[in-house]
Amino acid sequence: MPTRRASAVWEGGLRSGKGNVKTETGTLDAAYSFGSRFESGKGTNPEELLAAAEAACFAMALSVGLEGAGTPPARIDASAACTIDKVPEGFRITTMKLTVRATVPGATAESFQKIAQATKDGCPVSSALKGNVKIDLDATLT
């Protein structure tokens, strides 16, 4: 199985510094800063990237589960919101909220929910977060 790579460079102090994050494929080459992470400044941030990874992984894994149950999806719209909070030890990513809307011909609400919950526990990114980050799921058939 492949190993994927990304890199980041940070220059300067926390509040006045700036950084850049890149993926090996070149698909992502983005600036980040204190302002883009903790305020509403321009650029990306680690939480946004982690949310993107969770949404993408979940959508693919849900597709596999639905297909395996004999109800392949026509469309899955997955979004994730990753929250970082101030805790006594500093900062910590505390919650990932997944919102999923899926069009799945032939699936019942019950079977969809069962597969969505199993996916929440089993997709590779969710598994990496399990035990460290609370993952909430709001999944609905459309």
Secondary structure as GFF3:
##gff-version 3
##sequence-region A 1 142
A	DSSP	beta_strand	6	11	.	.	.	ID=ss1
A	DSSP	beta_strand	18	23	.	.	.	ID=ss2
A	DSSP	beta_strand	29	33	.	.	.	ID=ss3
A	DSSP	alpha_helix	34	38	.	.	.	ID=ss4
A	DSSP	alpha_helix	46	68	.	.	.	ID=ss5
A	DSSP	beta_strand	75	87	.	.	.	ID=ss6
A	DSSP	beta_strand	90	103	.	.	.	ID=ss7
A	DSSP	alpha_helix	109	122	.	.	.	ID=ss8
A	DSSP	alpha_helix	124	129	.	.	.	ID=ss9
A	DSSP	beta_strand	134	141	.	.	.	ID=ss10
###
